[in-house]
Amino acid sequence: MFMEALGSAVLGLALAWAAVHRLPHRLPVRRLVLSTGVAGGLFGAFLTHTALGSVGFLPVMLGAVTVAAASISLLLRPAGRIHRHHHSAAA
């Protein structure tokens, strides 16, 4: 269980680090992204372990990476400017 927690935290941190270096212009403060990756990894491991039981190390790590990626993706900002045209409704 300790190895699952440690592995999921390291995977979440690695995923967040890769996102920070690949998309720095679309993410908020580095510290927030890194902590979100670690928390997402830990929560994903917990969730997978709770839902599936003791299925093994790899499925739990897959769940950890999935939830970490989903958590980090929630921090992404739009790539470019969003052009919104305000149309007045003709009534």
C-alpha positions, 0 to 999 in steps of 0.5 A, spaced: 500 500 500 505 504 501 508 503 494 502 504 491 501 511 494 509 513 493 508 511 486 502 514 484 504 521 487 511 520 483 507 519 477 502 525 478 508 529 480 512 527 473 505 528 469 504 535 472 512 537 471 511 535 464 505 539 463 508 545 466 514 544 461 510 543 455 504 548 456 507 553 461 503 559 457 496 555 458 497 553 466 497 557 472 502 558 477 507 552 477 506 550 484 499 549 483 500 545 477 505 540 481 501 540 487 494 538 483 498 533 480 500 529 486 493 530 489 490 527 483 495 521 483 494 520 490 486 520 489 486 516 483 490 511 487 485 511 492 479 511 488 482 505 484 484 501 490 477 502 493 473 501 487 477 494 484 480 492 491 487 489 491 487 488 483 495 489 483 500 495 482 499 496 475 491 498 475 492 502 481 497 506 477 493 507 471 487 509 475 492 514 479 495 517 472 488 518 469 485 522 475 492 526 475 491 528 468 484 529 469 485 534 474 491 537 471 487 538 465 482 542 469 487 548 470 488 549 462 486 556 460 484 557 452 490 557 447 488 563 444 483 569 444 476 567 444 472 572 440 465 573 442 460 577 438 455 580 442 448 579 438 442 583 440 436 579 440 431 582 435 424 581 439 
